[in-house]
Amino acid sequence: MQITRQTEYAIKTLIELGQVPYGQLVSSKTISHKHSIPEDFLHKTIQILSRAGLVVTQRGIQGGVRLGRPLEGITIADVIEAMEGPLAINVCLSPGYQCENSATCQVRKTLARAQEAMVKELRKTSLAEIAAHEIGEIKTKV
């Protein structure tokens, strides 16, 4: 499994929004330029994040995008699920997938354990913790 570029941009966007006071709007143009994300692609990404409730958008001259909930309550798993759907490393582990061999399939059992560990790890750390760590690394380099 590999996350898409759009999911990577979504994570960057959310971390960027977490750098301003909660509720403050940031223009998508600012995010686009700072992270070298094509504006049209960023708009589509923000629409998906908005539908998932991770961001709120406001149109107009004073418009922009802001976090839909505090960054402390958002994990990478939340972003992946918003952008790409339910986390499943194989189709047989997808919600609602019916397989007549699921009870005895050893491959499925192994993949299920791996998926469980991956999801646990992706839910363990908030984007706020990741952002704080990144900022700390940047400050020590300066």
LUMMARPA-440912 format. One record per residue (C-alpha): residue in one letter; z negated, x negated, y negated. Coordinates in steps of 0.05 Angstrom, whole numbers, plus 5000, padded with zeros to 4 digits. Layout:
! LUMMARPA-440912
A; Z; X; Y
...
END
This chain:
! LUMMARPA-440912
M; 5000; 5000; 5000
Q; 5018; 4975; 4932
I; 5002; 5010; 4866
T; 5060; 5023; 4820
R; 5071; 4991; 4752
Q; 5057; 5059; 4721
T; 4987; 5058; 4752
E; 4976; 4988; 4726
Y; 4996; 5012; 4657
A; 4949; 5072; 4664
I; 4891; 5025; 4679
K; 4908; 4981; 4619
T; 4914; 5042; 4574
L; 4846; 5069; 4595
I; 4812; 5002; 4586
E; 4844; 4996; 4517
L; 4818; 5065; 4498
G; 4750; 5044; 4522
Q; 4749; 4988; 4470
V; 4743; 5037; 4412
P; 4685; 5085; 4398
Y; 4686; 5144; 4447
G; 4728; 5200; 4419
Q; 4768; 5157; 4371
L; 4843; 5166; 4374
V; 4890; 5107; 4386
S; 4965; 5113; 4375
S; 5008; 5104; 4437
K; 5051; 5057; 4395
T; 4991; 5011; 4386
I; 4978; 5010; 4462
S; 5051; 5001; 4476
H; 5058; 4940; 4431
K; 4992; 4908; 4451
H; 5007; 4911; 4526
S; 5084; 4907; 4524
I; 5092; 4975; 4556
P; 5157; 5012; 4540
E; 5138; 5070; 4494
D; 5176; 5124; 4534
F; 5145; 5101; 4598
L; 5076; 5100; 4566
H; 5086; 5171; 4541
K; 5100; 5194; 4613
T; 5039; 5156; 4637
I; 4994; 5187; 4585
Q; 5020; 5257; 4604
I; 4998; 5246; 4675
L; 4930; 5218; 4653
S; 4923; 5279; 4608
R; 4937; 5328; 4665
A; 4883; 5293; 4705
G; 4833; 5299; 4648
L; 4826; 5224; 4639
V; 4854; 5226; 4568
V; 4863; 5277; 4513
T; 4924; 5275; 4468
Q; 4932; 5300; 4397
R; 4999; 5309; 4364
G; 5017; 5297; 4292
I; 5012; 5242; 4240
Q; 4938; 5231; 4253
G; 4950; 5241; 4328
G; 4941; 5195; 4386
V; 4905; 5190; 4452
R; 4832; 5184; 4469
L; 4789; 5182; 4531
G; 4778; 5249; 4564
R; 4711; 5225; 4591
P; 4671; 5161; 4582
L; 4700; 5098; 4614
E; 4635; 5089; 4652
G; 4654; 5150; 4693
I; 4725; 5128; 4711
T; 4742; 5082; 4770
I; 4807; 5051; 4794
A; 4806; 5102; 4850
D; 4806; 5158; 4798
V; 4867; 5128; 4764
I; 4905; 5116; 4828
E; 4893; 5187; 4851
A; 4914; 5214; 4783
M; 4978; 5173; 4782
E; 4998; 5171; 4855
G; 4961; 5227; 4891
P; 4909; 5222; 4946
L; 4893; 5153; 4971
A; 4922; 5143; 5041
I; 4944; 5078; 5071
N; 4986; 5115; 5123
V; 5015; 5185; 5126
C; 4970; 5202; 5184
L; 4910; 5195; 5138
S; 4938; 5240; 5084
P; 4900; 5304; 5070
G; 4927; 5362; 5111
Y; 4969; 5318; 5157
Q; 4970; 5346; 5227
C; 4977; 5299; 5286
E; 4967; 5319; 5358
N; 4942; 5249; 5376
S; 4893; 5239; 5319
A; 4831; 5246; 5363
T; 4852; 5190; 5411
C; 4898; 5146; 5368
Q; 4865; 5078; 5361
V; 4913; 5057; 5306
R; 4892; 5117; 5264
K; 4819; 5101; 5276
T; 4828; 5029; 5254
L; 4868; 5050; 5192
A; 4816; 5103; 5176
R; 4761; 5050; 5175
A; 4804; 5005; 5131
Q; 4820; 5062; 5084
E; 4746; 5082; 5080
A; 4727; 5011; 5060
M; 4783; 5007; 5009
V; 4765; 5073; 4976
K; 4691; 5054; 4975
E; 4709; 4989; 4939
L; 4756; 5024; 4889
R; 4701; 5074; 4872
K; 4645; 5022; 4866
T; 4661; 4994; 4797
S; 4676; 5033; 4734
L; 4731; 5014; 4686
A; 4676; 5001; 4634
E; 4647; 4947; 4679
I; 4716; 4916; 4690
A; 4730; 4918; 4615
A; 4662; 4886; 4599
H; 4675; 4831; 4649
E; 4745; 4818; 4620
I; 4718; 4815; 4549
G; 4664; 4766; 4572
E; 4716; 4721; 4603
I; 4758; 4723; 4540
K; 4699; 4705; 4496
T; 4680; 4646; 4539
K; 4751; 4618; 4536
V; 4751; 4620; 4459
END
